[in-house]
């Protein structure tokens, strides 16, 4: 729900004179969400909506889509020609000099960078300074309501049960000497999601041995689909949410060994990964307990340092985590100082994953949990902290 008072308060907090929200044909999904416009209702003509830090917002809309922003407060200007559009933008920006837009310098954060370079040029030519709205996006697009937080907890409970279902399926087939392939486990998990009114954008990762060493492995029937046997190392990465509007994902990764005693080579790597995971969690908890602002990149550095110090830095080939919301990989602050320089702050009422990994040619280990920071700055960890490689045959 659009909240002008809250937006103007945030503009003051983050040091902006105003926020210029722009869209053309749904290219700026972030602006649509902030303004409460369903994706399906994105228009075919450009609009601008300017929210000053104080005072009333202003709208600039095309003549044939003149009602596009009528649900929002503020005066409306209608343009038809491109000359009227450019003059209209100039007129919007008479208040303030430091303007937030969905822009990222040097495209350092593509999750935020949704406004094209030409539009940024047009706005700059009006005599203002354009800065990234990244923290505003994290604040207004990725904060969860209490209902959404509860939907995450519901998804977490069911997703953790799905892991137990998968582990038991592997154990039962191994014990009975029956053939079981990666895609069969994958399909059983998808059936479980459907049976429990859950949905997901993509089937889970089920990776055996070397396949676990590929962070984005996708088993395919008749192609790369491996059999799961006694003595195999298995990685499961599973994500789903409740099948209802605004629901929030649970996204977890756990590892197991098809046997009763886990070989030391697997446990050694797992303990390094788990220590990296826990170092990142600890830093987040310490920062919020002290009310110290913390960037997403800092939490990435904490995990990466542990793995690098153990001598496996080159095998940690992705960011430590990502924002979680209505999408598995949401648009809020990520735990990343590798793929992007994530300077956005971790904020209360947001959810994200922490999932360091080490990926070797013969196997890979990832340990993924989810973190939610509530409105009182308390840090909640969901998904269950795996403390050792699961000896599947001893537990199921």
C-alpha positions in Angstrom: 0.0 0.0 0.0 1.4 3.4 -1.0 2.3 5.4 2.1 3.4 9.0 1.3 4.3 9.9 4.8 6.6 6.9 5.2 8.2 7.6 1.8 8.9 11.2 2.7 10.3 10.2 6.1 12.7 7.8 4.3 13.7 10.4 1.8 14.8 12.6 4.7 16.5 9.7 6.5 18.6 8.8 3.4 19.4 12.4 2.4 17.3 12.8 -0.8 15.3 15.9 -1.9 13.0 13.7 -3.9 12.3 10.4 -5.6 11.5 10.3 -9.3 9.8 7.1 -10.2 9.6 6.3 -13.9 8.3 3.4 -16.0 7.9 2.4 -19.6 6.0 -0.8 -20.4 6.8 -2.4 -17.1 10.6 -2.2 -17.5 10.8 -0.7 -14.0 9.1 -3.3 -11.9 10.4 -1.7 -8.8 8.6 1.6 -9.5 5.4 -0.3 -10.2 5.5 -2.1 -6.9 6.3 1.0 -4.9 3.4 2.8 -6.5 1.0 -0.2 -6.1 0.6 -0.9 -9.8 0.1 -4.6 -10.6 2.5 -5.9 -13.2 -0.3 -6.7 -15.5 -1.5 -3.1 -15.5 1.8 -1.6 -16.8 1.0 0.8 -19.5 2.4 1.4 -23.0 3.4 5.0 -22.5 6.0 6.6 -20.2 5.0 8.1 -16.9 6.9 10.0 -14.1 5.9 10.4 -10.5 7.9 12.8 -8.4 7.7 12.6 -4.6 9.4 15.5 -2.9 10.8 15.1 0.6 8.2 17.7 1.7 5.0 18.7 -0.1 2.7 17.1 -2.6 3.8 14.6 -5.3 3.4 15.4 -9.0 2.4 13.2 -11.9 3.4 13.3 -15.6 1.3 11.0 -17.8 0.5 10.5 -21.4 -2.8 11.8 -22.9 -4.0 8.3 -23.9 -3.1 6.9 -20.5 -4.1 9.9 -18.5 -5.6 7.9 -15.6 -2.5 5.7 -15.0 -1.6 7.3 -11.7 -5.1 8.5 -10.6 -4.9 6.2 -7.5 -2.0 8.2 -6.2 -2.0 11.7 -4.5 -0.7 14.8 -6.3 -1.4 17.1 -9.2 -1.4 15.7 -12.7 0.2 17.1 -15.9 -0.7 15.5 -19.2 1.7 15.4 -22.1 1.3 14.4 -25.7 4.5 15.3 -27.6 8.0 14.5 -26.7 8.7 18.2 -26.3 5.9 18.3 -23.7 7.4 15.3 -22.0 10.8 16.9 -21.7 9.3 20.1 -20.4 7.1 18.2 -18.0 10.1 16.5 -16.5 11.9 19.8 -16.1 8.8 21.2 -14.3 8.7 18.2 -12.0 12.2 18.9 -10.7 11.9 22.4 -9.5 12.1 21.2 -5.9 15.5 19.8 -4.7 18.8 19.0 -6.3 19.5 15.4 -5.1 17.1 13.0 -6.7 16.7 9.2 -6.2 16.1 7.0 -9.2 16.3 3.3 -9.9 19.9 3.8 -11.1 23.2 2.2 -10.1 26.5 3.9 -10.9 28.4 1.9 -13.6 25.5 -0.6 -13.3 27.2 -1.9 -10.1 23.9 -3.4 -8.9 21.7 -4.6 -11.8 18.9 -5.4 -9.4 18.4 -1.6 -8.8 19.4 -0.4 -12.3 16.0 -0.3 -14.0 16.0 3.2 -15.6 17.7 3.5 -19.0 20.8 5.7 -19.5 18.9 8.1 -21.8 16.3 8.9 -19.2 18.9 9.5 -16.6 20.6 11.9 -19.1 17.3 13.7 -19.5 16.9 14.1 -15.8 20.4 15.3 -15.2 20.0 17.9 -18.0 17.3 19.4 -15.7 20.2 20.5 -13.4 19.8 17.8 -10.7 22.1 15.1 -9.3 20.8 11.6 -9.7 21.7 9.1 -7.1 20.7 5.4 -6.5 17.4 4.7 -4.9 18.8 1.3 -3.7 18.2 1.7 0.0 14.7 3.1 -0.7 14.0 0.0 -2.8 15.2 -2.2 0.0 13.0 -0.3 2.4 9.8 -0.2 0.4 10.0 -3.2 -2.0 11.5 -5.8 0.2 10.2 -5.2 3.7 7.8 -7.9 4.8 4.4 -7.5 6.5 3.6 -9.7 9.5 1.4 -11.8 7.2 4.3 -12.3 4.8 6.7 -13.2 7.7 4.2 -15.8 8.8 3.9 -17.1 5.2 7.7 -17.5 5.2 7.6 -19.5 8.5 4.8 -21.7 7.0 6.9 -22.3 3.9 10.0 -23.0 6.0 8.2 -25.6 8.1 6.9 -27.4 5.0 10.2 -27.0 3.1 12.1 -28.6 5.9 9.7 -31.5 5.9 10.3 -31.8 2.2 14.0 -32.4 2.9 13.1 -35.2 5.3 10.9 -36.7 2.6 13.8 -36.6 0.1 16.3 -38.1 2.5 13.9 -40.9 3.4 13.3 -41.6 -0.2 17.0 -41.9 -0.8 17.5 -44.1 2.2 14.6 -46.4 1.4 15.8 -47.0 -2.1 19.4 -47.6 -1.1 18.3 -50.0 1.7 16.1 -52.0 -0.8 18.8 -52.0 -3.5 16.4 -50.1 -5.9 17.5 -47.7 -8.5 16.8 -44.0 -7.8 17.8 -41.1 -10.0 18.2 -37.4 -9.2 15.1 -36.4 -11.2 13.0 -38.9 -9.3 13.8 -37.2 -6.1 13.3 -33.8 -7.7 9.8 -34.9 -9.0 8.8 -36.3 -5.6 9.6 -32.9 -4.0 7.6 -31.1 -6.7 4.6 -33.4 -6.0 5.0 -32.7 -2.3 4.9 -28.9 -2.9 1.7 -29.3 -4.9 0.1 -31.5 -2.3 0.8 -28.9 0.3 -0.5 -25.8 -1.6 3.0 -24.6 -2.4 4.5 -23.2 -5.6 8.0 -22.6 -7.0 9.4 -21.1 -10.2 11.8 -24.0 -10.8 12.4 -27.6 -9.6 14.9 -28.1 -6.8 18.6 -29.0 -7.3 19.4 -32.6 -6.5 23.1 -33.1 -7.1 25.2 -36.3 -6.6 29.0 -36.3 -6.3 30.5 -34.0 -9.0 27.0 -32.6 -9.7 27.0 -31.1 -6.2 30.1 -29.1 -7.3 28.1 -27.2 -9.9 26.2 -24.4 -8.0 23.4 -24.2 -10.6 23.3 -27.9 -11.7 20.0 -29.0 -13.3 19.4 -32.7 -13.6 17.7 -33.7 -16.9 16.0 -37.0 -17.6 18.0 -39.0 -20.2 20.9 -36.4 -20.3 22.9 -35.8 -17.1 20.6 -37.5 -14.6 22.7 -39.6 -12.2 21.7 -42.5 -10.1 21.9 -42.1 -6.3 23.7 -45.0 -4.6 25.2 -46.1 -1.3 28.4 -44.2 -0.7 27.3 -41.1 -2.6 27.5 -37.5 -1.5 24.2 -35.6 -2.1 23.3 -31.9 -2.2 19.7 -30.7 -2.1 18.8 -27.0 -2.7 15.0 -26.5 -2.4 12.9 -23.4 -2.6 9.1 -22.9 -2.5 6.5 -20.6 -1.1 2.8 -20.9 -0.2 0.6 -20.6 -3.3 -1.2 -17.4 -2.5 -0.7 -13.7 -3.2 2.3 -11.9 -1.6 3.7 -15.1 -0.1 7.4 -15.3 0.7 9.9 -18.1 -0.2 11.8 -20.5 1.9 15.2 -21.3 0.2 17.4 -23.9 1.9 20.4 -26.1 1.0 21.5 -29.2 2.9 24.0 -32.0 2.2 24.0 -35.7 3.1 25.9 -38.9 2.6 24.3 -42.2 1.6 25.7 -44.3 4.4 26.0 -44.5 8.1 29.4 -42.9 8.6 30.5 -39.7 6.7 34.0 -39.8 5.2 36.3 -37.2 6.7 36.9 -35.5 3.3 33.2 -34.4 3.1 33.0 -33.4 6.8 36.2 -31.3 6.6 34.8 -29.2 3.8 31.4 -28.9 5.4 32.8 -27.6 8.6 34.6 -24.8 6.8 31.4 -23.9 5.0 29.4 -24.0 8.2 32.0 -21.8 10.0 31.7 -19.2 7.1 27.9 -19.3 7.3 28.0 -18.8 11.1 30.5 -15.9 10.8 28.2 -14.1 8.5 25.2 -14.7 10.8 27.2 -13.5 13.8 28.2 -10.3 12.1 24.6 -9.5 11.2 23.5 -10.2 14.8 26.3 -8.1 16.3 25.6 -5.1 14.0 21.8 -5.1 14.8 22.4 -5.6 18.5 24.6 -2.5 18.4 22.2 -0.6 16.1 25.1 -0.2 13.7 24.3 0.1 10.0 25.6 -2.8 8.0 25.9 -3.2 4.3 25.2 -6.4 2.5 28.7 -6.6 1.2 30.1 -6.7 4.8 28.2 -9.9 5.6 29.6 -11.4 2.4 33.1 -10.5 3.4 32.7 -12.2 6.7 31.9 -15.5 5.2 34.4 -15.2 2.3 37.2 -14.5 4.7 36.7 -17.8 6.6 36.8 -19.8 3.4 39.8 -17.9 2.0 41.7 -18.4 5.2 41.1 -22.1 5.0 42.7 -22.1 1.6 39.5 -22.6 -0.5 38.8 -19.1 -1.6 39.0 -19.9 -5.3 36.3 -22.5 -4.9 33.7 -20.1 -3.5 32.4 -18.8 -6.8 29.2 -16.9 -5.9 27.9 -14.3 -3.5 27.1 -15.4 0.1 23.4 -14.7 -0.2 20.4 -12.9 -1.7 17.3 -11.1 -0.7 14.2 -13.2 -0.4 10.7 -12.0 -1.0 7.9 -12.8 -3.4 10.7 -14.1 -5.7 13.4 -16.4 -4.5 16.0 -13.9 -5.5 14.3 -10.7 -4.5 15.1 -7.1 -5.2 16.3 -6.0 -1.8 19.8 -6.0 -0.3 21.9 -9.0 -1.2 24.8 -10.5 0.8 27.3 -9.7 -1.9 30.7 -8.1 -2.4 31.8 -10.4 -5.2 29.5 -10.3 -8.1 28.3 -6.8 -7.2 29.6 -4.2 -4.6 26.4 -4.3 -2.4 26.5 -1.0 -0.5 22.8 -1.1 0.3 22.0 -1.6 4.0 20.4 -4.6 5.6 17.2 -3.3 7.0 14.6 -4.4 9.5 11.7 -6.5 8.2 13.7 -7.9 5.4 14.6 -11.5 4.7 17.7 -12.9 2.9 19.7 -16.1 2.5 23.2 -16.9 3.8 24.7 -19.7 1.7 28.4 -20.0 1.4 29.9 -22.9 -0.6 33.0 -24.7 -1.6 32.8 -26.4 -5.1 35.5 -29.0 -5.8 35.6 -31.1 -9.0 34.6 -34.3 -7.2 31.9 -32.8 -4.9 30.6 -29.4 -3.6 29.2 -28.3 -0.3 26.7 -25.5 0.3 24.9 -24.7 3.6 22.0 -22.3 3.2 19.7 -20.8 5.8 17.4 -17.8 5.7 17.6 -14.7 8.0 14.8 -12.3 8.9 15.4 -9.1 10.8 12.2 -8.0 12.6 10.9 -4.5 13.4 12.7 -4.6 16.8 16.1 -5.4 15.2 16.0 -9.0 16.4 17.7 -11.5 14.0 15.8 -14.7 13.3 17.4 -17.7 11.5 15.1 -20.1 9.7 15.7 -23.4 8.0 17.7 -25.1 10.8 21.5 -24.8 11.1 23.0 -28.0 9.8 26.0 -28.9 12.0 27.4 -31.9 10.1 27.0 -33.8 6.9 23.8 -35.9 7.4 24.6 -39.6 7.5 21.4 -40.5 5.7 21.2 -44.2 6.4 21.6 -43.6 10.2 18.7 -41.1 10.3 16.1 -42.4 7.9 
